[in-house]
């Protein structure tokens, strides 16, 4: 790996698999921005257990295997009620509500490799990271707009 790797869990209430998302990942890979390492589809039953769903037609062969292994489920067909943590305190059980479905993508951020290396050379250590929620992004945009006026 050259760049930081992220696990992105996207809730899917009524998914449509038009190929648009995979095409965007291909574009981002060609641009050297991100690389989709793997993706799998998962549902969480009422009893808390997880089930890995088949990927849509046209998905690259072998997709889903890496994510399943990373999450602690090497057979990639079913997952236990207690998924393995991915380090720290995060777990799939915290991310996917009972009765919901999700896509779990493993993404390498190629663009960030030089920045990460520079931070490490400067003695920096990642203490935490997060993505802002949509509400927080709206607040941030408001703050920026106030500063621009």
FINU-195833 format. One record per residue: residue in one letter; x, y, z of N, C-alpha, C in turn. Coordinates in pm, 1 decimal. Layout:
BEGIN
R   residuo         nu         nv         nw        cau        cav        caw         cu         cv         cw
R         A          X          Y          Z          X          Y          Z          X          Y          Z
...
END
This chain:
BEGIN
R   residuo         nu         nv         nw        cau        cav        caw         cu         cv         cw
R         X       83.6     -117.8        0.0        0.0        0.0        0.0       87.9      123.8        0.0
R         X       41.5      221.0      -70.6      113.3      347.5      -70.4       36.3      456.1        2.7
R         X      -94.9      449.4        2.4     -175.0      553.6       65.4     -254.6      499.8      182.1
R         X     -310.0      590.2      263.7     -396.5      548.1      373.5     -516.6      470.0      320.0
R         X     -561.5      373.4      397.5     -674.1      290.1      356.8     -792.7      319.7      447.3
R         X     -907.8      334.5      386.2    -1031.6      367.5      456.2    -1133.5      257.7      432.3
R         X    -1212.0      226.7      536.6    -1329.5      141.7      519.6    -1448.6      235.6      520.3
R         X    -1522.5      235.7      411.0    -1638.4      323.3      395.2    -1763.5      236.6      393.9
R         X    -1855.3      261.3      487.4    -1978.8      184.7      498.8    -2093.1      275.1      454.6
R         X    -2160.1      236.1      347.0    -2268.2      315.0      288.6    -2399.9      239.5      303.7
R         X    -2495.4      299.8      375.2    -2626.6      237.1      390.8    -2699.9      231.0      258.6
R         X    -2767.9      118.6      236.5    -2841.2       97.4      111.6    -2984.2       55.5      142.9
R         X    -3077.4      150.3      134.6    -3217.5      116.0      156.8    -3278.1       52.8       31.9
R         X    -3263.8      118.6      -80.3    -3314.1       68.9     -208.0    -3206.7       90.9     -313.6
R         X    -3105.2        3.0     -314.5    -2992.2       26.6     -404.9    -3027.4        8.3     -551.7
R         X    -2962.5       88.4     -633.8    -2967.9       70.3     -778.3    -2824.2       54.3     -824.4
R         X    -2800.1      -49.7     -898.8    -2664.8      -79.6     -943.4    -2653.9      -53.7    -1092.4
R         X    -2637.9       73.5    -1126.9    -2632.2      114.8    -1266.9    -2491.0      107.4    -1323.6
R         X    -2392.4       90.5    -1236.3    -2253.4       93.6    -1279.9    -2189.5      229.8    -1263.6
R         X    -2268.3      330.5    -1227.8    -2217.6      467.5    -1214.6    -2109.2      478.1    -1107.6
R         X    -2129.9      413.4     -992.8    -2032.2      422.7     -883.8    -1901.9      354.7     -923.8
R         X    -1910.1      236.7     -984.5    -1788.4      166.6    -1026.7    -1715.2      246.7    -1134.1
R         X    -1789.2      312.5    -1222.7    -1726.2      396.8    -1325.1    -1653.1      515.0    -1260.2
R         X    -1711.5      570.3    -1154.6    -1645.7      681.0    -1084.1    -1518.7      632.4    -1014.8
R         X    -1524.3      513.5     -954.6    -1402.2      457.7     -894.8    -1294.6      437.7    -1000.8
R         X    -1333.0      391.9    -1118.7    -1235.2      373.2    -1227.3    -1174.5      507.3    -1267.4
R         X    -1257.3      611.2    -1277.4    -1207.6      744.7    -1312.4    -1110.6      795.7    -1206.9
R         X    -1146.6      778.2    -1079.6    -1060.7      823.4     -970.1     -929.5      745.3     -966.2
R         X     -933.7      618.7    -1001.7     -810.8      538.8    -1007.4     -720.0      591.3    -1118.4
R         X     -778.0      616.3    -1236.0     -700.1      668.7    -1348.9     -637.7      803.8    -1316.2
R         X     -706.5      883.2    -1233.9     -656.2     1015.4    -1195.0     -553.5     1006.9    -1081.9
R         X     -533.0      886.5    -1026.2     -437.5      870.9     -916.8     -489.9      920.6     -783.9
R         X     -621.3      928.2     -770.9     -682.3      980.7     -649.4     -709.4      870.4     -547.5
R         X     -789.8      773.0     -585.7     -820.5      660.2     -497.1     -818.1      530.8     -576.1
R         X     -804.3      421.1     -501.4     -810.6      288.4     -561.4     -907.6      206.7     -479.4
R         X    -1010.1      152.6     -543.7    -1103.4       62.8     -476.8    -1034.3      -72.0     -462.5
R         X    -1002.2     -109.3     -339.3     -937.4     -237.4     -315.5    -1038.4     -350.8     -312.4
R         X    -1158.2     -321.3     -259.9    -1261.1     -424.4     -251.0    -1392.8     -360.2     -210.3
R         X    -1500.1     -431.2     -236.5    -1633.1     -390.2     -191.3    -1716.3     -515.9     -170.7
R         X    -1801.5     -512.7      -68.4    -1892.8     -623.2      -43.4    -2026.7     -565.9        0.9
R         X    -2132.0     -641.5      -17.8    -2266.0     -602.6       24.9    -2305.5     -689.3      143.6
R         X    -2360.1     -625.9      246.4    -2391.3     -695.2      371.1    -2529.1     -651.9      419.7
R         X    -2603.1     -746.7      477.7    -2726.1     -713.1      549.5    -2710.5     -758.5      693.5
R         X    -2782.7     -691.2      782.4    -2781.0     -728.2      924.3    -2921.5     -768.1      964.0
R         X    -2937.8     -893.4     1004.9    -3068.2     -949.6     1040.3    -3115.0     -898.2     1176.6
R         X    -3241.4     -927.4     1207.2    -3301.5     -883.4     1332.8    -3227.1     -939.5     1454.4
R         X    -3164.5    -1056.6     1439.8    -3091.1    -1116.0     1551.9    -2948.0    -1064.0     1562.8
R         X    -2911.3     -967.6     1476.6    -2778.9     -907.6     1482.8    -2674.4     -973.8     1395.3
R         X    -2708.6    -1087.5     1334.2    -2611.2    -1154.8     1247.9    -2601.9    -1082.8     1113.8
R         X    -2489.0    -1101.8     1048.4    -2463.4    -1041.6      918.2    -2464.2    -1148.9      811.0
R         X    -2507.5    -1108.3      691.9    -2501.0    -1197.4      577.0    -2440.1    -1120.3      460.9
R         X    -2345.8    -1183.8      394.0    -2285.1    -1124.1      275.8    -2372.6    -1156.5      156.4
R         X    -2407.5    -1054.7       79.3    -2494.4    -1071.4      -37.1    -2411.8    -1082.7     -164.2
R         X    -2468.0    -1145.5     -266.8    -2395.9    -1149.9     -394.4    -2384.5    -1009.9     -454.0
R         X    -2272.0     -983.6     -518.5    -2253.2     -855.9     -586.8    -2332.9     -855.7     -716.0
R         X    -2368.0     -738.8     -766.6    -2445.4     -731.7     -889.6    -2367.9     -787.7    -1009.2
R         X    -2441.6     -824.1    -1110.9    -2380.8     -873.1    -1234.9    -2282.6     -769.2    -1286.7
R         X    -2169.4     -816.8    -1336.4    -2069.6     -727.0    -1391.0    -1963.8     -683.9    -1291.8
R         X    -1980.9     -718.3    -1163.0    -1879.1     -683.0    -1062.5    -1753.7     -764.7    -1092.0
R         X    -1637.4     -706.1    -1070.3    -1513.1     -779.5    -1095.1    -1506.0     -909.8    -1014.7
R         X    -1451.3    -1012.9    -1074.5    -1436.5    -1141.8    -1007.5    -1352.8    -1125.5     -881.5
R         X    -1393.2    -1193.6     -775.4    -1317.5    -1190.4     -650.7    -1352.0    -1075.9     -558.5
R         X    -1433.1     -980.8     -605.0    -1471.0     -868.7     -518.6    -1546.5     -923.3     -397.3
R         X    -1519.3     -864.5     -282.2    -1584.9     -902.8     -157.9    -1498.7     -990.1      -69.9
R         X    -1404.0    -1058.9     -126.4    -1319.9    -1150.6      -49.1    -1228.1    -1076.0       47.1
R         X    -1162.3     -973.6        0.1    -1068.1     -898.2       82.8    -1140.1     -829.4      198.5
R         X    -1253.2     -765.8      170.5    -1329.5     -697.9      276.3    -1376.0     -798.4      380.8
R         X    -1424.4     -913.9      336.7    -1470.7    -1016.2      430.4    -1356.8    -1063.3      520.1
R         X    -1240.3    -1084.8      462.2    -1125.2    -1129.4      542.0    -1081.6    -1020.1      638.9
R         X    -1078.9     -896.0      592.1    -1038.7     -784.5      676.8    -1133.7     -768.3      795.0
R         X    -1262.3     -793.0      770.7    -1363.1     -779.3      875.1    -1375.4     -904.9      960.7
R         X    -1291.5    -1006.0      933.0    -1287.5    -1123.7     1018.3    -1374.3    -1238.5      974.6
R         X    -1411.1    -1243.0      846.9    -1499.4    -1347.9      797.4    -1443.0    -1407.2      669.9
R         X    -1342.6    -1496.4      681.3    -1270.1    -1542.4      563.7    -1352.4    -1620.9      462.9
R         X    -1467.8    -1677.6      503.8    -1545.6    -1751.5      404.4    -1627.1    -1660.3      314.9
R         X    -1652.2    -1536.9      356.9    -1721.0    -1432.2      280.4    -1864.5    -1467.2      246.1
R         X    -1919.5    -1576.0      300.2    -2059.0    -1609.6      272.4    -2151.2    -1560.7      382.5
R         X    -2108.8    -1579.6      506.7    -2188.2    -1529.7      618.8    -2094.3    -1469.5      720.3
R         X    -2147.5    -1385.9      802.8    -2067.6    -1321.1      906.2    -2137.6    -1341.1     1039.4
R         X    -2063.4    -1349.0     1145.2    -2120.3    -1371.8     1277.6    -2182.0    -1243.9     1332.5
R         X    -2250.8    -1258.1     1444.5    -2311.5    -1141.7     1509.7    -2205.5    -1051.1     1570.2
R         X    -2085.7    -1099.7     1588.4    -1977.1    -1022.1     1646.3    -1864.5    -1007.1     1545.0
R         X    -1877.7     -915.2     1449.5    -1771.7     -898.1     1351.0    -1642.4     -851.9     1414.9
R         X    -1533.3     -891.6     1353.8    -1402.0     -855.6     1407.1    -1378.4     -706.1     1393.4
R         X    -1318.4     -643.5     1494.1    -1284.5     -502.5     1481.2    -1173.1     -485.0     1378.7
R         X    -1164.6     -367.4     1322.2    -1062.7     -339.0     1222.0     -947.1     -261.6     1282.6
R         X     -933.4     -267.4     1411.9     -830.0     -190.0     1479.9     -897.0      -81.9     1560.8
R         X     -836.8      -42.1     1669.0     -900.4       58.9     1753.1    -1028.5        3.1     1811.3
R         X    -1133.7       83.1     1809.7    -1259.5       40.0     1869.8    -1372.7       27.7     1768.8
R         X    -1347.0       47.0     1642.6    -1450.4       43.3     1540.6    -1489.8     -100.3     1509.0
R         X    -1618.0     -124.4     1485.9    -1662.5     -255.2     1438.7    -1780.0     -236.7     1344.8
R         X    -1801.1     -335.2     1261.9    -1911.8     -333.6     1167.0    -2045.3     -326.8     1240.4
R         X    -2052.5     -390.4     1355.8    -2176.0     -388.7     1434.3    -2214.1     -247.4     1476.5
R         X    -2115.9     -160.0     1493.7    -2143.9      -20.6     1529.1    -2193.8       58.9     1409.7
R         X    -2159.8       13.8     1289.5    -2188.8       92.3     1169.6    -2320.8       56.4     1102.6
R         X    -2361.0      -69.5     1107.4    -2480.8     -112.9     1033.9    -2590.8     -147.7     1132.8
R         X    -2702.5      -73.7     1128.8    -2812.3     -102.3     1220.8    -2879.0     -236.4     1188.9
R         X    -2941.3     -295.1     1288.9    -3018.2     -417.6     1270.6    -3126.5     -391.6     1166.4
R         X    -3142.6     -485.1     1073.6    -3244.1     -473.4      969.3    -3200.6     -393.2      848.0
R         X    -3076.8     -346.2      846.2    -3029.1     -261.1      736.5    -2930.4     -335.8      647.0
R         X    -2908.0     -278.3      530.6    -2808.6     -329.3      437.3    -2706.4     -221.0      408.2
R         X    -2588.0     -263.5      366.3    -2482.4     -166.3      339.5    -2382.2     -222.9      240.1
R         X    -2314.1     -130.6      173.5    -2197.2     -164.9       94.4    -2076.5     -127.2      180.1
R         X    -1980.0     -216.9      187.6    -1857.5     -192.2      262.5    -1744.3     -187.1      161.0
R         X    -1688.2      -68.0      143.8    -1581.5      -48.3       45.3    -1448.9      -28.4      118.0
R         X    -1344.2      -90.1       64.6    -1208.2      -71.1      115.1    -1137.3       13.3       10.0
R         X    -1100.4      135.9       48.8    -1049.5      234.8      -46.1     -910.6      281.1       -3.0
R         X     -817.1      278.5      -96.7     -683.6      333.3      -71.5     -679.8      475.1     -126.8
R         X     -640.1      570.0      -44.1     -631.0      710.2      -84.2     -490.0      737.2     -137.3
R         X     -474.2      720.2     -267.3     -344.1      737.2     -331.4     -292.3      879.6     -318.5
R         X     -380.6      978.7     -326.7     -343.0     1119.4     -321.2     -274.9     1154.5     -189.1
R         X     -306.9     1081.1      -81.4     -258.7     1117.7       51.2     -125.0     1054.9       87.7
R         X      -73.1      966.1        4.5       52.4      898.7       38.3      166.8      997.4       62.2
R         X      191.8     1094.3      -27.5      302.3     1187.9       -1.7      280.7     1272.1      124.6
R         X      158.5     1311.7      151.2      128.9     1388.9      271.9      152.9     1304.6      396.3
R         X      104.4     1180.9      395.3      125.2     1092.7      510.4      274.2     1071.9      536.4
R         X      351.2     1049.9      430.8      495.3     1029.4      445.6      563.4     1154.4      500.4
R         X      523.1     1273.1      452.9      580.5     1398.5      503.4      547.0     1417.7      651.2
R         X      424.1     1386.6      689.3      385.2     1397.9      829.9      467.4     1303.3      917.4
R         X      488.4     1181.6      870.1      568.0     1085.0      947.2      713.3     1129.6      958.1
R         X      770.0     1182.6      849.1      907.7     1232.3      854.0      921.4     1348.5      952.4
R         X      813.7     1425.3      967.7      815.1     1538.6     1060.9      785.3     1494.1     1203.9
R         X      770.6     1363.8     1224.7      744.4     1311.6     1358.5      597.1     1302.8     1393.3
R         X      509.9     1324.8     1297.2      366.6     1321.0     1323.0      313.5     1178.7     1331.8
R         X      214.9     1160.3     1418.3      147.4     1032.1     1436.7       -1.6     1059.2     1432.3
R         X      -74.4      984.1     1352.2     -219.4     1000.8     1345.0     -281.0      960.4     1478.0
R         X     -352.9     1053.1     1539.3     -421.0     1025.1     1665.5     -566.9      988.2     1643.9
R         X     -628.3     1045.9     1541.8     -767.3     1017.0     1512.2     -798.1     1074.8     1375.6
R         X     -905.7     1028.8     1316.8     -953.1     1085.7     1191.6    -1102.3     1058.7     1180.2
R         X    -1171.3     1144.2     1109.9    -1313.8     1126.2     1092.2    -1359.5     1202.9      969.4
R         X    -1476.5     1170.0      921.1    -1540.6     1246.2      815.1    -1649.9     1328.3      880.8
R         X    -1664.4     1451.5      840.8    -1770.9     1533.8      895.7    -1906.6     1485.0      845.8
R         X    -2003.6     1486.5      935.7    -2141.4     1453.2      900.3    -2198.0     1565.0      812.9
R         X    -2300.2     1535.0      732.5    -2357.0     1639.0      645.2    -2396.4     1766.9      719.4
R         X    -2450.8     1753.4      840.6    -2490.1     1873.2      916.9    -2368.3     1958.0      952.2
R         X    -2258.7     1890.6      985.4    -2136.6     1963.4     1020.1    -2074.7     2030.5      897.3
R         X    -2087.7     1967.5      782.3    -2038.9     2029.0      658.6    -2118.8     2156.0      629.6
R         X    -2249.9     2149.8      651.1    -2333.0     2269.6      631.4    -2288.4     2381.8      725.3
R         X    -2262.2     2349.8      851.7    -2215.0     2449.8      947.2    -2082.2     2507.6      901.3
R         X    -1990.5     2419.9      856.8    -1859.6     2463.9      810.5    -1874.0     2558.1      691.2
R         X    -1960.6     2521.5      597.7    -1983.1     2608.7      481.4    -2034.9     2744.6      524.1
R         X    -2120.7     2747.2      627.0    -2169.9     2873.4      680.6    -2057.8     2957.5      739.1
R         X    -1968.4     2893.2      815.1    -1853.9     2963.6      872.8    -1765.4     3021.0      764.4
R         X    -1740.0     2943.1      658.7    -1656.2     2989.1      548.9    -1721.3     3106.1      477.3
R         X    -1852.9     3096.2      455.5    -1924.9     3205.2      388.9    -1919.2     3332.1      472.5
R         X    -1929.0     3320.4      604.9    -1919.8     3437.5      692.8    -1782.2     3503.1      679.2
R         X    -1679.7     3419.7      668.0    -1543.3     3472.9      655.0    -1517.9     3537.0      521.3
R         X    -1590.9     3494.8      418.2    -1573.7     3550.2      283.0    -1645.2     3684.2      266.4
R         X    -1736.6     3716.6      357.2    -1812.6     3841.1      338.5    -1755.4     3956.7      413.4
END
